[in-house]
Amino acid sequence: MQRIEGFGGFFFRAKDPDALAKWYHDHLGISPVPTDAGTLPWMAEGGPTVFAPFRADTDYFSADKSFMLNFRVRDMDAMLAQLRGAGIEVTNEAVMEGIGRFAHIHDPEGTPIELWEPVAG
């Protein structure tokens, strides 16, 4: 059986795509989509990726959204300090034994984002 090699992109609608791309770049370090052959896209580092359908009535993320983004971070404390310093609200900080640390934020259009610092090793 053939299998995919990794996550190649995530495409979604936005009210203001340029402003939202800038927010993701400025606060999470995600490069905008290249507009020419000389510009590189965001290069994710290798690591675990979870693909998890949730029940339609989940309360784990916003009921008015059909998805939540999850990004791995290397240093949760530094990331949260950076986000709070920019006035971004951080919620639902949690630790799951053997899995890692988690925190939730929202982008300017309300998309739920989960930050995950996996357990080292």
DSSP file (Angstrom, degrees, kcal/mol; ACC not computed):
  #  RESIDUE AA STRUCTURE BP1 BP2  ACC     N-H-->O    O-->H-N    N-H-->O    O-->H-N    TCO  KAPPA ALPHA  PHI   PSI    X-CA   Y-CA   Z-CA
    1    1 A M              0   0    0      0, 0.0     2,-0.2     0, 0.0     0, 0.0   0.000 360.0 360.0 360.0 133.2    0.0    0.0    0.0
    2    2 A Q        -     0   0    0      0, 0.0     2,-0.3     0, 0.0     0, 0.0  -0.558 360.0-165.7 -75.8 144.8    1.3    3.5   -0.9
    3    3 A R        -     0   0    0     -2,-0.2     2,-0.1     0, 0.0     0, 0.0  -0.934  24.8-102.4-129.8 153.9    1.3    6.0    2.0
    4    4 A I        -     0   0    0     -2,-0.3     3,-0.1     1,-0.1     0, 0.0  -0.380  22.6-141.6 -69.6 156.7    1.7    9.7    2.2
    5    5 A E        -     0   0    0      1,-0.3     2,-0.3    -2,-0.1    -1,-0.1   0.643  64.5 -46.1 -95.5 -17.8    5.1   11.0    3.2
    6    6 A G  S    S-     0   0    0      0, 0.0     2,-0.6     0, 0.0    -1,-0.3  -0.976  75.5 -52.1 169.6-178.0    4.0   14.0    5.3
    7    7 A F        -     0   0    0     -2,-0.3     3,-0.1     1,-0.1     0, 0.0  -0.740  43.3-176.3 -85.7 118.3    1.7   16.9    5.6
    8    8 A G        -     0   0    0     -2,-0.6     2,-0.3     1,-0.3    -1,-0.1   0.673  55.7 -38.3 -94.3 -18.9    2.1   19.1    2.5
    9    9 A G        -     0   0    0      2,-0.0     2,-0.4     0, 0.0    -1,-0.3  -0.928  41.1-125.6 170.9 166.3   -0.1   22.1    3.3
   10   10 A F        -     0   0    0     -2,-0.3     2,-0.5    -3,-0.1    -3,-0.0  -0.973  24.8-168.3-135.8 119.6   -3.3   23.3    4.9
   11   11 A F        +     0   0    0     -2,-0.4     2,-0.3     2,-0.0    -2,-0.0  -0.928  17.0 155.9-115.8 128.8   -5.6   25.5    2.7
   12   12 A F        -     0   0    0     -2,-0.5     2,-0.2     2,-0.0    -2,-0.0  -0.982  41.2 -99.6-150.6 158.9   -8.5   27.4    4.2
   13   13 A R        -     0   0    0     -2,-0.3     2,-0.3     2,-0.0     3,-0.1  -0.484  37.2-177.1 -78.9 148.8  -10.7   30.4    3.6
   14   14 A A        -     0   0    0     -2,-0.2     4,-0.1     1,-0.1    -2,-0.0  -0.992  34.3-133.5-144.5 149.0  -10.1   33.7    5.4
   15   15 A K  S    S+     0   0    0     -2,-0.3    -1,-0.1     1,-0.3    -2,-0.0   0.894 109.8  16.9 -66.9 -39.9  -11.8   37.0    5.5
   16   16 A D  S  > S-     0   0    0      1,-0.1     4,-2.5    -3,-0.1    -1,-0.3  -0.729  72.7-179.5-134.7  83.4   -8.5   38.8    5.0
   17   17 A P  H  > S+     0   0    0      0, 0.0     4,-2.5     0, 0.0     5,-0.2   0.850  81.1  50.8 -56.1 -40.1   -5.9   36.3    3.7
   18   18 A D  H  > S+     0   0    0      2,-0.2     4,-2.0     1,-0.2     5,-0.1   0.933 113.2  44.3 -66.0 -45.3   -3.0   38.8    3.6
   19   19 A A  H  > S+     0   0    0      2,-0.2     4,-2.1     1,-0.2    -1,-0.2   0.890 115.0  49.3 -66.0 -38.7   -3.5   40.0    7.1
   20   20 A L  H  X S+     0   0    0     -4,-2.5     4,-2.4     2,-0.2    -2,-0.2   0.904 109.1  51.4 -69.2 -40.2   -4.0   36.5    8.5
   21   21 A A  H  X S+     0   0    0     -4,-2.5     4,-2.0    -5,-0.2    -1,-0.2   0.896 110.3  50.6 -61.2 -39.5   -0.8   35.3    6.7
   22   22 A K  H  X S+     0   0    0     -4,-2.0     4,-3.3     2,-0.2     5,-0.2   0.902 108.4  52.0 -64.9 -41.1    1.1   38.2    8.3
   23   23 A W  H  X S+     0   0    0     -4,-2.1     4,-2.6     1,-0.2     5,-0.4   0.935 110.5  47.5 -60.8 -47.0   -0.3   37.3   11.8
   24   24 A Y  H  X>S+     0   0    0     -4,-2.4     4,-1.7     1,-0.2     6,-1.6   0.880 115.7  46.0 -63.2 -37.5    0.8   33.7   11.4
   25   25 A H  H  X5S+     0   0    0     -4,-2.0     4,-1.1     4,-0.3    -2,-0.2   0.951 116.1  44.0 -67.6 -49.6    4.3   34.9   10.2
   26   26 A D  H  <5S+     0   0    0     -4,-3.3    -2,-0.2     1,-0.2    -3,-0.2   0.844 127.4  26.7 -67.2 -35.7    4.7   37.5   12.9
   27   27 A H  H  <5S+     0   0    0     -4,-2.6    -3,-0.2    -5,-0.2    -1,-0.2   0.737 135.2  23.8-104.2 -25.7    3.5   35.4   15.9
   28   28 A L  H  <5S-     0   0    0     -4,-1.7    -3,-0.2    -5,-0.4    -2,-0.1   0.455  96.9-118.8-121.5  -4.5    4.2   31.8   15.0
   29   29 A G     << +     0   0    0     -4,-1.1     2,-0.7    -5,-0.5    -4,-0.3   0.721  56.8 152.0  77.3  21.2    7.0   32.1   12.4
   30   30 A I        -     0   0    0     -6,-1.6    -1,-0.2    -9,-0.1    -2,-0.1  -0.777  43.0-130.1 -90.0 117.6    5.1   30.5    9.5
   31   31 A S        -     0   0    0     -2,-0.7    11,-0.5     1,-0.1    -9,-0.0  -0.325  26.3-108.1 -64.1 144.3    6.4   31.9    6.2
   32   32 A P        -     0   0    0      0, 0.0    -1,-0.1     0, 0.0    10,-0.1  -0.214  49.1 -76.4 -65.4 165.0    3.8   33.1    3.7
   33   33 A V        -     0   0    0      8,-0.1     7,-0.1     1,-0.1   -12,-0.0  -0.425  58.5-106.0 -61.4 132.2    3.0   31.1    0.6
   34   34 A P        -     0   0    0      0, 0.0    -1,-0.1     0, 0.0     3,-0.1  -0.301  26.2-165.2 -61.7 144.5    5.8   31.6   -2.0
   35   35 A T  S    S+     0   0    0      1,-0.1     2,-0.3    -3,-0.1    -2,-0.1   0.396  72.0  24.0-110.2  -0.4    4.9   33.9   -4.9
   36   36 A D  S >  S-     0   0    0      3,-0.1     3,-1.3     1,-0.0    -1,-0.1  -0.953  87.5 -98.2-154.3 170.9    7.9   32.9   -7.1
   37   37 A A  T 3  S+     0   0    0     -2,-0.3    -1,-0.0     1,-0.2     0, 0.0   0.680 116.5  60.0 -69.1 -18.0   10.4   30.0   -7.5
   38   38 A G  T 3  S+     0   0    0      2,-0.1     2,-0.5     0, 0.0    -1,-0.2   0.503  89.3  82.6 -89.2  -4.1   13.1   31.8   -5.5
   39   39 A T  S <  S-     0   0    0     -3,-1.3    -3,-0.1     0, 0.0     0, 0.0  -0.871  71.7-140.6-105.7 131.2   11.0   32.0   -2.3
   40   40 A L        -     0   0    0     -2,-0.5     3,-0.1     1,-0.1    -2,-0.1  -0.641  13.0-130.3 -88.8 144.7   10.8   29.0    0.1
   41   41 A P        -     0   0    0      0, 0.0     2,-0.1     0, 0.0    -8,-0.1  -0.271  50.2 -64.9 -76.9 175.1    7.6   28.0    1.9
   42   42 A W        -     0   0    0    -11,-0.5     2,-0.7   -10,-0.1   -12,-0.1  -0.433  51.3-146.5 -58.4 131.9    7.5   27.3    5.6
   43   43 A M        -     0   0    0     -2,-0.1     2,-0.1    -3,-0.1    -1,-0.1  -0.886  11.2-151.3-109.9 101.7    9.7   24.3    6.3
   44   44 A A        -     0   0    0     -2,-0.7     2,-0.2     1,-0.1     3,-0.1  -0.412  17.0-119.7 -70.2 145.4    8.3   22.3    9.2
   45   45 A E        -     0   0    0      1,-0.1    -1,-0.1    -2,-0.1     0, 0.0  -0.610  36.2 -97.5 -83.1 147.9   10.7   20.3   11.3
   46   46 A G        +     0   0    0     -2,-0.2    -1,-0.1     3,-0.0     3,-0.0  -0.262  69.5 107.6 -63.3 150.5   10.2   16.5   11.5
   47   47 A G        -     0   0    0     -3,-0.1    -3,-0.0     2,-0.0    25,-0.0  -0.942  68.9 -31.6 162.2-178.0    8.3   15.1   14.4
   48   48 A P        -     0   0    0      0, 0.0     2,-0.4     0, 0.0    24,-0.1  -0.309  47.9-168.6 -65.0 143.2    5.0   13.5   15.4
   49   49 A T        -     0   0    0     22,-0.0     2,-0.5     2,-0.0    22,-0.0  -0.996   7.9-152.4-132.4 126.8    1.9   14.6   13.5
   50   50 A V        -     0   0    0     -2,-0.4     2,-0.6    20,-0.1    20,-0.1  -0.863   7.2-168.2-103.4 130.5   -1.5   13.6   14.8
   51   51 A F        +     0   0    0     -2,-0.5    -2,-0.0     2,-0.0     0, 0.0  -0.948  23.7 166.4-115.1 105.8   -4.4   13.2   12.4
   52   52 A A        -     0   0    0     -2,-0.6     2,-0.2     2,-0.0    -2,-0.1  -0.862  28.6-154.5-136.1  99.5   -7.5   13.0   14.6
   53   53 A P        -     0   0    0      0, 0.0     2,-0.3     0, 0.0    14,-0.1  -0.516  23.1-153.6 -63.5 136.6  -11.2   13.2   13.6
   54   54 A F        -     0   0    0     -2,-0.2    -2,-0.0     1,-0.1     0, 0.0  -0.767  26.3 -89.0-108.9 157.3  -13.2   14.4   16.6
   55   55 A R    >   -     0   0    0     -2,-0.3     3,-1.8     1,-0.1    -1,-0.1  -0.327  39.5-116.0 -59.2 147.9  -16.9   13.8   17.3
   56   56 A A  T 3  S+     0   0    0      1,-0.3    -1,-0.1    -3,-0.0    -2,-0.0   0.764 114.9  49.4 -60.3 -26.4  -19.1   16.5   15.8
   57   57 A D  T 3  S+     0   0    0      2,-0.0    -1,-0.3     0, 0.0    -2,-0.1   0.136  80.4 142.5-102.0  21.0  -20.2   17.6   19.3
   58   58 A T    <   -     0   0    0     -3,-1.8     3,-0.1     1,-0.1    -4,-0.0  -0.238  39.1-161.5 -59.8 147.5  -16.7   17.8   20.8
   59   59 A D        +     0   0    0      1,-0.1    -1,-0.1     3,-0.0     4,-0.1   0.169  68.5 100.1-110.6  15.2  -16.1   20.6   23.3
   60   60 A Y  S    S+     0   0    0      2,-0.1     2,-0.3     1,-0.1    -1,-0.1   0.791  95.7   9.8 -71.4 -27.6  -12.4   20.4   22.9
   61   61 A F  S    S-     0   0    0     -3,-0.1    -1,-0.1     4,-0.1     4,-0.1  -0.920 111.4 -45.9-144.7 173.1  -12.4   23.4   20.6
   62   62 A S    >   -     0   0    0     -2,-0.3     3,-1.6     1,-0.1     5,-0.1  -0.020  42.4-142.4 -46.8 128.5  -14.8   26.0   19.3
   63   63 A A  T 3  S+     0   0    0      1,-0.3    -1,-0.1    -4,-0.1    -5,-0.1   0.750  99.4  58.8 -65.4 -24.8  -18.2   24.6   18.4
   64   64 A D  T 3  S+     0   0    0      2,-0.0     2,-0.4     0, 0.0    -1,-0.3   0.390  97.1  74.7 -87.7   5.8  -18.5   27.1   15.4
   65   65 A K    <   -     0   0    0     -3,-1.6    -4,-0.1     1,-0.1     3,-0.0  -0.929  64.6-154.0-118.9 142.8  -15.3   25.7   13.8
   66   66 A S  S    S+     0   0    0     -2,-0.4     2,-0.3     1,-0.0    -1,-0.1   0.503  79.0  25.6 -92.1  -4.2  -14.9   22.4   12.0
   67   67 A F        -     0   0    0     -5,-0.1     2,-0.4   -14,-0.1    -5,-0.1  -0.972  58.8-150.8-150.6 164.2  -11.1   22.1   12.7
   68   68 A M        -     0   0    0     -2,-0.3     2,-0.3    43,-0.1    45,-0.2  -0.995  21.7-131.7-134.9 136.1   -8.4   23.1   15.1
   69   69 A L  E     -a  113   0A   0     43,-2.3    45,-3.5    -2,-0.4     2,-0.4  -0.653  17.2-161.4 -84.6 145.1   -4.7   23.6   14.2
   70   70 A N  E     -a  114   0A   0     -2,-0.3     2,-0.4    43,-0.2    45,-0.2  -0.990   7.9-173.8-129.0 123.0   -2.1   22.0   16.3
   71   71 A F  E     -a  115   0A   0     43,-2.7    45,-2.7    -2,-0.4     2,-0.3  -0.956  20.9-130.3-118.9 134.6    1.5   23.2   16.2
   72   72 A R  E     -a  116   0A   0     -2,-0.4     2,-0.3    43,-0.2    45,-0.2  -0.599  25.6-166.2 -76.3 141.0    4.5   21.6   17.9
   73   73 A V        -     0   0    0     43,-2.6     3,-0.2    -2,-0.3    42,-0.0  -0.946  21.3-148.3-126.7 151.6    6.7   24.0   19.8
   74   74 A R  S    S+     0   0    0     -2,-0.3     2,-0.4     1,-0.3    -1,-0.1   0.855  92.7  24.5 -84.0 -39.0   10.2   23.5   21.2
   75   75 A D     >  -     0   0    0      1,-0.1     4,-2.4     2,-0.0    -1,-0.3  -0.848  62.6-174.8-135.3  94.6    9.9   25.8   24.3
   76   76 A M  H  > S+     0   0    0     -2,-0.4     4,-3.0    -3,-0.2     5,-0.3   0.888  85.3  54.2 -59.4 -42.5    6.3   26.4   25.5
   77   77 A D  H  > S+     0   0    0      1,-0.2     4,-2.2     2,-0.2    -1,-0.2   0.930 111.8  44.0 -59.7 -46.0    7.4   28.9   28.2
   78   78 A A  H  > S+     0   0    0      2,-0.2     4,-2.3     1,-0.2    -1,-0.2   0.905 114.6  49.8 -65.5 -41.7    9.2   31.1   25.6
   79   79 A M  H  X S+     0   0    0     -4,-2.4     4,-2.6     2,-0.2    -2,-0.2   0.930 111.9  47.1 -63.6 -45.5    6.3   30.8   23.1
   80   80 A L  H  X S+     0   0    0     -4,-3.0     4,-2.9     1,-0.2     5,-0.2   0.889 111.3  51.3 -66.2 -37.8    3.7   31.7   25.6
   81   81 A A  H  X S+     0   0    0     -4,-2.2     4,-2.3    -5,-0.3    -1,-0.2   0.917 111.4  48.9 -62.5 -42.5    5.7   34.7   26.8
   82   82 A Q  H  X S+     0   0    0     -4,-2.3     4,-1.0     2,-0.2    -2,-0.2   0.927 114.0  45.1 -61.8 -46.5    6.1   35.9   23.2
   83   83 A L  H ><>S+     0   0    0     -4,-2.6     5,-2.5     1,-0.2     3,-0.7   0.931 114.1  47.5 -66.2 -46.2    2.3   35.5   22.5
   84   84 A R  H ><5S+     0   0    0     -4,-2.9     3,-1.8     1,-0.2    -1,-0.2   0.883 107.2  57.9 -62.6 -37.0    1.2   37.2   25.8
   85   85 A G  H 3<5S+     0   0    0     -4,-2.3    -1,-0.2     1,-0.3    -2,-0.2   0.772 105.6  50.9 -62.4 -25.5    3.7   40.0   25.1
   86   86 A A  T <<5S-     0   0    0     -4,-1.0    -1,-0.3    -3,-0.7    -2,-0.2   0.336 124.5-105.5 -92.2   5.1    1.9   40.6   21.8
   87   87 A G  T < 5S+     0   0    0     -3,-1.8     2,-0.5     1,-0.3    -3,-0.2   0.673  70.7 146.9  81.5  17.6   -1.5   40.7   23.6
   88   88 A I      < -     0   0    0     -5,-2.5    -1,-0.3    -6,-0.1     2,-0.2  -0.774  48.4-124.3 -91.8 126.9   -2.6   37.2   22.5
   89   89 A E        -     0   0    0     -2,-0.5     2,-0.4    17,-0.1    17,-0.4  -0.500  21.8-158.2 -72.8 132.2   -4.8   35.4   25.0
   90   90 A V        +     0   0    0     -2,-0.2     2,-0.3    15,-0.1    15,-0.2  -0.942  18.5 169.9-112.0 131.6   -3.6   32.0   26.1
   91   91 A T  E     +B  104   0A   0     13,-2.8    13,-3.1    -2,-0.4     0, 0.0  -0.804  46.4  32.7-132.0 173.3   -6.0   29.5   27.6
   92   92 A N  E     -     0   0A   0     -2,-0.3     2,-0.3    11,-0.2    -1,-0.1   0.810  62.8-175.8  50.7  43.2   -6.3   25.8   28.6
   93   93 A E  E     +     0   0A   0     10,-0.1     2,-0.3    -3,-0.1    10,-0.2  -0.547  17.9 159.6 -67.9 131.6   -2.7   25.3   29.6
   94   94 A A  E     -B  102   0A   0      8,-2.3     8,-3.0    -2,-0.3     2,-0.4  -0.984  37.1-140.6-152.5 158.2   -2.4   21.6   30.5
   95   95 A V  E     -B  101   0A   0     -2,-0.3     2,-0.6     6,-0.2     6,-0.2  -0.994  10.3-162.1-122.8 130.4    0.1   18.8   30.9
   96   96 A M  E >>  -B  100   0A   0      4,-3.1     3,-2.7    -2,-0.4     4,-2.4  -0.957  31.8-116.6-111.9 114.5   -0.7   15.3   29.7
   97   97 A E  T 34 S+     0   0    0     -2,-0.6     4,-0.0     1,-0.3    -2,-0.0  -0.210  97.3   5.1 -51.9 126.8    1.6   12.8   31.4
   98   98 A G  T 34 S+     0   0    0      1,-0.1    -1,-0.3    20,-0.0    21,-0.1   0.316 128.2  64.4  81.5  -9.1    3.8   11.1   28.8
   99   99 A I  T <4 S-     0   0    0     -3,-2.7    20,-1.6     1,-0.2     2,-0.3   0.776  96.7-120.5-111.2 -49.6    2.5   13.3   26.0
  100  100 A G  E  <  -BC  96 118A   0     -4,-2.4    -4,-3.1    18,-0.3     2,-0.3  -0.916  35.4 -39.7 140.9-166.2    3.5   16.9   26.8
  101  101 A R  E     -BC  95 117A   0     16,-2.1    16,-2.4    -2,-0.3     2,-0.3  -0.740  47.8-169.2-101.4 147.5    2.3   20.4   27.5
  102  102 A F  E     +BC  94 116A   0     -8,-3.0    -8,-2.3    -2,-0.3     2,-0.3  -0.948  11.2 172.1-135.1 153.7   -0.5   22.1   25.7
  103  103 A A  E     - C   0 115A   0     12,-1.5    12,-3.4    -2,-0.3     2,-0.4  -0.962  20.8-136.0-155.3 152.9   -2.0   25.6   25.4
  104  104 A H  E     +BC  91 114A   0    -13,-3.1   -13,-2.8    -2,-0.3     2,-0.3  -0.893  24.6 162.0-116.7 144.0   -4.7   27.1   23.3
  105  105 A I  E     - C   0 113A   0      8,-2.6     8,-2.9    -2,-0.4     2,-0.3  -0.852  26.0-132.5-139.0 176.5   -4.9   30.4   21.4
  106  106 A H  E     - C   0 112A   0    -17,-0.4   -17,-0.1    -2,-0.3    -2,-0.0  -0.990  16.4-126.7-132.5 144.6   -7.0   31.8   18.5
  107  107 A D    >   -     0   0    0      4,-1.8     3,-2.4    -2,-0.3   -87,-0.1  -0.318  45.7 -88.7 -77.9 173.6   -6.0   33.6   15.4
  108  108 A P  T 3  S+     0   0    0      0, 0.0    -1,-0.1     0, 0.0   -88,-0.0   0.706 129.7  52.2 -60.2 -19.4   -7.6   37.0   14.6
  109  109 A E  T 3  S-     0   0    0      2,-0.1   -89,-0.0   -89,-0.0   -94,-0.0   0.292 123.5-102.1 -99.5  10.4  -10.4   35.2   12.7
  110  110 A G    <   +     0   0    0     -3,-2.4   -48,-0.1     1,-0.3   -45,-0.0   0.513  65.5 155.2  89.2   5.5  -11.2   32.9   15.6
  111  111 A T        -     0   0    0      1,-0.1    -4,-1.8   -43,-0.0    -1,-0.3  -0.516  45.4-122.5 -67.0 125.9   -9.5   29.7   14.4
  112  112 A P  E     - C   0 106A   0      0, 0.0   -43,-2.3     0, 0.0     2,-0.4  -0.511  30.2-169.7 -72.4 136.7   -8.6   27.6   17.4
  113  113 A I  E     -aC  69 105A   0     -8,-2.9    -8,-2.6    -2,-0.2     2,-0.5  -0.995   8.7-159.3-129.9 128.9   -4.9   26.7   17.7
  114  114 A E  E     -aC  70 104A   0    -45,-3.5   -43,-2.7    -2,-0.4     2,-0.4  -0.932   7.8-153.0-107.5 129.8   -3.4   24.2   20.0
  115  115 A L  E     -aC  71 103A   0    -12,-3.4   -12,-1.5    -2,-0.5     2,-0.4  -0.850  13.6-167.3 -99.5 137.7    0.3   24.5   20.9
  116  116 A W  E     -aC  72 102A   0    -45,-2.7   -43,-2.6    -2,-0.4   -14,-0.2  -0.981  18.4-169.8-133.7 121.5    2.0   21.3   21.9
  117  117 A E  E     - C   0 101A   0    -16,-2.4   -16,-2.1    -2,-0.4   -43,-0.1  -0.900  29.4-143.0-104.5  99.7    5.4   20.8   23.4
  118  118 A P  E     - C   0 100A   0      0, 0.0   -18,-0.3     0, 0.0     2,-0.1  -0.190  29.3 -88.4 -61.7 154.9    5.9   17.0   23.2
  119  119 A V        -     0   0    0    -20,-1.6   -19,-0.0   -21,-0.1   -22,-0.0  -0.424  54.5-104.4 -60.1 134.7    7.7   15.2   26.0
  120  120 A A              0   0    0      1,-0.2    -1,-0.1    -2,-0.1    -3,-0.0  -0.294 360.0 360.0 -63.4 145.6   11.5   15.3   25.3
  121  121 A G              0   0    0     -3,-0.1    -1,-0.2     0, 0.0    -2,-0.1   0.435 360.0 360.0  96.1 360.0   13.0   12.1   24.1
